[in-house]
Amino acid sequence: MYKKQDLLNYLKELEIDENGVLLVHSSMKSIGQVDGGADTVLDALSDYMKNGLLVFPTHTWSYINAENPRFYVNDSPSCVGLLTELFRKRPGVVRSWHPTHSVAALGKGAHEFIAGNDSFDTPCARQSSWEKLLDQKAAVLLIGVDLRRCTYIHGVEEWLDIPGRLTDEHEMLYTILPDKTEISIPQRRHIGHTSEKYNRVEDIFLNHQAMYKGQFGDATVRVCDTEKMTDLLNHLLKEKPELFS
């Protein structure tokens, strides 16, 4: 059974910048038995990144739509895993206001990182938190999941305006703030399941040092460099826009 110090040791071995920005996609069950369960995992990640910024996706795209259009910042549960749902409820964590692709952040610059996401009509717009990951040279840690769960790649596709990735029409969605203020946020949606093809670039990422593998408990993890990943994707997608089609 893994203890908190074991998990901290794994993070140190992964050489993640403890003063930087870290976005985590995760599968709790992949880690194995942990003394204290998911809270211990979050304690370890939070402690390791106490001088930096820790970010989790807290998406709601699976159920916020035209038929169910209201996203409650305080109450709408994350649809992307146990750790994300527990993290957003923790003291000091702040959540962005995007109705389908919110993120939650803890640490240095958290409020600035989540600010303004409600201003955009797409999931991963330029100048949103997703591009701030690039601006701040963040790492993306995939715990027990692979590139198919890497939302950042959606962002790069969006910034390059790859055809067929977003609906032309908008859905009218609404974000409900903690003080009950309602904000209307029309949204274009992702089309299809292109993320299921993202593994096509795994070997390219590994060979060009845009990603490396390691361990976190029982889980195989992937650590991605947003700068190198973006450079490679820009080249690959400009040459072959249908790469993930």
N, C-alpha and C positions, 0 to 999 in steps of 0.2 A: 504493500500500500504506500502510495506516494504522500509525502508530507510537503508542507509549504516550502521548506528549505530545498527539498529535492527539485521542485519546480523552478525556484529561483536559480538553482545551479544550471538547469537546462537552458534557461533564458540567457545566462551568462555565457554558456558554451556556444550558443547560437550567435553571439557577438552582436546582439541588437543594441543600437545606440540608446542608452537609458536616458539621455538628455534630448532625444529627438522626438519624432512623431511616429506612432505605431498604430496601424489599423489592424484589427483582428477579426478574421472569419474563423468559425470554430465548429467543431463537433465535440461536445462534452464527453459522450460515451467513448470516443476514440482514445481518450487520455488514460483510461483505465481507472482502477480504484484509487481514490484520493481521500485522505483523512480530512473530513469536513466537507467533502463534496465540492460542488460548483463554487461555493463561497470561498473556499481555499484557493481555487484556481484564480478567481478574480482578485483575491487578496495578493496573491503572488504577482500577477500582472500589474496591479496598481502600485504595489510597493516597488517593483523593479522600475517602473516608469514614473516614480514620484517627482522626479525633476524634469520630466518631459510631458508629453501629451499622449494619453491613451484613448483610442477611438474604437467604438464598435458600431456596425450597422444596426439599426433598429427599424428595419423596413416593415411596411404594411401593405405592400403592393398586392398581396394574395387576396385581400378582402376589402380594401378601400377602392371603390370604383363608382361608376355612375349610379348603380343601384344602392350602394352603401357609401355615400360620398363624404362623410364627416370623420376626420382624423382628429382625435383628442390627444394633444401633446402629452398630458399627464397619464392618460388611461389606456390608450390604444396599444394593445400588446404587439411586440415584435413578432414577426413570422419567420425569423431566420435563426432560431436556435435558443436553447435554454440560457446560455451565458449572456446573450444579448439582452434577453428579457430581464434577467436579474441585474445586469449592469445598469440599465437605464433607471432603475429604482434606487440606486445607491446614493448615499449622501454626497453632495458635491458634484454629481454628474448632471450635465445639462444636455438637453435634446433639441435638435433642430426642428423647424416647423414645416418641413417638406411633407406633403400628405402621403406620399408612397415610398420615398427613399430617404427617410430621416436617418441621422446618425446621432450617437450619444458620445459625449467627450468628457474627460476628466483630466485636469492638470493645467499646465502652462498654456495660456492663450485659448482656453476652451470656449469661452463666450465668443471670441472673435472667429474661431474656427467654424462654429455652427451658424453664425449670423448670415442672414440674407438668403438662405436656401428657399424661402417662401416666395422669392422674387422671380423664380424661373418657372417656365411652363414645360420643362422636360426633366427626366429623372436625374441626370448627371451633368448639368450644364457647366459651361465654362464659368469661372468665378464662383462656383458653388464649392462646397466642402470637398468635392471630388477633385477639382483642379487644385485646391489648396494643398492636397496631399502631394502633388507634384511641386508646387511652389516651395513647400517646406521640406522637400527631399525625404518624404516619409518612407517607411518600410511597411509592407503588407505581410502579415503573418497568417498563414493558412494552417490551422491546427486540425489535422485529421480530415481535411477536405482539400480538393485540388483546384485547378484554375477555373473549373466550371462554376465555382462560387466566388470568383474574384470580380466584384462589381466594378472595380476600377477600369477593367477592360471595356465594359459598357461605355464608360466615360470617354475613353480614347476614340472608340467608334463614333460616338456622338460628336465629338469635337471635329473629327474628320468628315462629318456629314456623309457617312457611308449610307448608300441607298437602302431603303427597306428596313431600317432599324426602328423607326418611330412612326406612329400613326400621323396622318396629315391633320385629322380632326382632333378637337379637344374634348375632354370630359370636364365638366364643372365639378371640382372638388372643393372641400372646405376644411380649413384647419381651425380647430377650437383651442384657444389659448387657455392657460391655467386660470385666467380671470374671466373666462367664458366669452371673451371677444371672439367673433367669428370672422375669418378672413377667407375670401373666395380666391381660389388658386386653380385656374384652368390648366389642365395637364394633357400633354401628348403621352402616349403609352408606348412601351417596348412592344415590338411585334415578334411573335414566334419564340423560339427557344435557341437562339444563336449561341448562348452561353454554353450549351452542351457540346459545342465544337471548340471551345477555348483550349482544350488539352492538345490541340494540333500544334500549338507553339511551345509546349513544355520543353522538348529537347532543344529547341532554338534558344529559349531563355536560359537553360542550363549551360549550353555551349558558349553563350556570350556573357556569362556571369551576371545576367539580369535576375537570376534566381538561384538559390541553393537549397539543399534539403538537410534536414536534421531531425532530432527527436525532441519530444516534449511528453514525458511519461511514456505511455505505450504508443502515442500518436506519431506518425510520420508528419513532419511539418515542412512547409515551403516558405522561404523568406524571399520576398520580391523587392527589388529596388525600383521605385516608381520612375526615376529618371531614365535608367537603362531600359526598363520595360517600355516606356513611352517612345523612346528613340527607335527601338526595334519595331514596335507596332506601327509607328508612323511610316517607316520604310516598307514593311510588309504589306500594309493595307493600301498604301498608295500604289504599290506594284500590283496587288491582287485584292481589290475591294471585296471580292466574293469569298475570301479566305474562310470565313466562319459561316458561310451560307449553306 
